[in-house]
């Protein structure tokens, strides 16, 4: 299953390591250090103000979508729409 994380970006839900809210990112020295060490992996999906951080391998997405919304998207049952081959 894929999840929309902002802009036109879709990522596989199985690739998500963590989804963190903005307050957690700003208040944790460990996360700030992690971001500093992984500058090249950061993908900005917002115009400066992000609401959540999605960690995958190999990217870190700064998303304009709230972590609660992303969680709801992850927990939604897959669509029962069938696609004919």
CORWO-V930863 format. One line per field, one symbol per residue. ss: DSSP state (2 for helix, 1 for strand, 0 for the rest). phi: phi as a letter, one per 40 degrees, with the letter a starting at -180 (. if undefined). Layout:
ss = ???
phi = ???
//
This chain:
ss = 0111110011112221111112222220222222222022211100000001111100011110002222222220000000000
phi = .bbcbhfbcbbccccccabbcdcccccbcccccdcccbdcccbcbbchcbbabbbbbbbbbbbccccccccdccccccccccbcc
//
